[in-house]
């Protein structure tokens, strides 16, 4: 599962890491004479390219949310609620500080919630965040019990 960029600081760091991977890939590809066995060299390049693709995907997802192009977030289970809340905040154009202001809490509290995937947030607080972000459910939840 790809990592979710949660704020502008993480976005800048991810962009920087992607640039470093791109440079490293170019350097490895340009180095024709090397002591590394061709199979190991290929494995190294494949691993670096895979990591680069993951970073690019994270960057593209964050930029899409931030630009407002992506308004819907799909939630397959309650375990995904933290990512959905973070994505909804970004799509709403709110920083962690902006959300904190709207909730009447300190920005550090939102940072803690997001850093811990909302594990420390009460259901009441999550409900408040859902209302502030204007999140709407497109389908009612269905609960099936094992019999």
C-alpha positions in Angstrom: 0.0 0.0 0.0 1.4 3.4 -1.0 2.0 6.0 1.7 -0.3 9.0 1.8 1.2 12.4 1.8 -0.5 14.2 4.6 0.7 17.8 4.4 2.9 20.3 2.4 6.0 19.4 4.4 5.7 15.7 3.5 4.9 16.8 -0.1 8.2 18.7 -0.3 10.2 15.9 1.2 8.6 13.3 -1.2 9.4 15.6 -4.2 13.0 15.9 -3.0 13.3 12.1 -2.6 11.8 11.6 -6.1 14.4 14.0 -7.5 17.2 12.1 -5.8 16.0 8.8 -7.1 15.7 10.2 -10.6 19.3 11.5 -10.4 20.5 8.2 -9.0 18.7 6.2 -11.8 20.3 8.4 -14.4 23.7 8.0 -12.9 23.4 4.2 -12.8 22.1 4.0 -16.3 24.9 6.3 -17.6 27.7 4.3 -15.9 28.5 1.8 -18.6 31.7 0.5 -17.1 31.0 -1.0 -13.7 32.2 -3.8 -11.5 28.6 -4.8 -10.7 27.4 -7.9 -12.3 24.7 -7.1 -15.0 22.0 -9.1 -13.2 22.7 -7.2 -9.9 22.8 -3.9 -11.8 19.4 -4.6 -13.4 18.0 -5.6 -10.0 19.3 -2.4 -8.5 17.8 -0.3 -11.4 14.5 -2.1 -11.2 14.2 -1.5 -7.4 15.1 2.2 -7.8 12.5 2.6 -10.7 9.9 0.8 -8.6 10.5 3.2 -5.6 10.5 6.1 -8.0 7.1 5.0 -9.4 5.7 4.8 -5.9 6.9 8.3 -5.0 5.4 9.6 -8.3 2.1 8.0 -7.5 2.0 9.6 -4.0 2.9 13.0 -5.5 0.3 12.8 -8.3 -2.4 11.7 -5.7 -1.6 14.6 -3.4 -1.5 17.1 -6.3 -4.8 15.8 -7.6 -6.5 16.2 -4.2 -4.9 19.6 -3.6 -6.0 21.0 -7.0 -9.6 20.0 -6.4 -9.7 17.7 -9.4 -10.5 14.8 -7.2 -13.6 15.3 -4.9 -14.7 11.7 -4.2 -12.9 9.4 -1.8 -13.9 5.7 -1.8 -14.0 4.0 1.6 -14.0 0.2 1.5 -13.9 -0.3 5.2 -13.7 1.6 8.5 -10.0 0.8 8.6 -9.6 3.3 5.7 -11.3 6.2 7.5 -8.1 7.9 8.4 -6.8 8.1 4.9 -10.3 9.2 3.7 -10.3 12.1 6.3 -6.9 13.2 5.3 -7.8 13.1 1.6 -11.0 15.0 2.2 -9.1 17.7 4.1 -6.6 18.1 1.3 -9.4 18.1 -1.3 -11.2 20.8 0.7 -8.1 22.9 0.4 -7.5 22.9 4.1 -4.2 22.6 5.8 -3.9 20.9 9.2 -3.8 24.3 10.8 -7.0 25.4 8.9 -8.9 22.3 10.1 -7.7 22.9 13.6 -9.0 26.4 13.5 -12.4 25.2 12.3 -12.5 22.6 15.1 -11.3 24.9 17.8 -8.2 22.8 18.6 -4.5 23.4 18.3 -2.8 22.4 15.0 -0.7 19.9 16.9 -3.8 17.9 17.7 -4.6 17.5 14.0 -1.0 16.6 13.4 -1.2 13.9 16.1 -4.5 12.5 14.8 -3.1 12.2 11.3 0.3 10.9 12.5 -1.5 8.1 14.4 -4.2 7.5 11.7 -6.9 8.9 14.0 -6.4 6.1 16.5 -6.6 8.5 19.4 -9.6 10.4 18.1 -13.0 9.7 19.6 -15.9 8.8 17.4 -17.5 12.1 18.4 -14.4 14.0 17.2 -14.3 12.0 13.9 -18.0 12.9 13.4 -17.2 16.6 14.0 -14.4 16.4 11.5 -16.7 14.7 9.0 -19.2 17.6 9.4 -16.5 20.3 9.2 -15.1 18.8 6.0 -18.6 18.4 4.5 -18.2 14.7 3.8 -21.3 13.1 2.4 -21.9 9.4 2.2 -23.1 8.3 -1.2 -24.5 5.0 0.0 -25.8 4.0 3.3 -23.7 1.6 5.3 -24.9 -2.0 5.4 -24.1 -4.2 8.4 -24.3 -7.9 8.0 -24.2 -10.2 10.9 -22.9 -13.7 10.9 -25.5 -16.1 12.0 
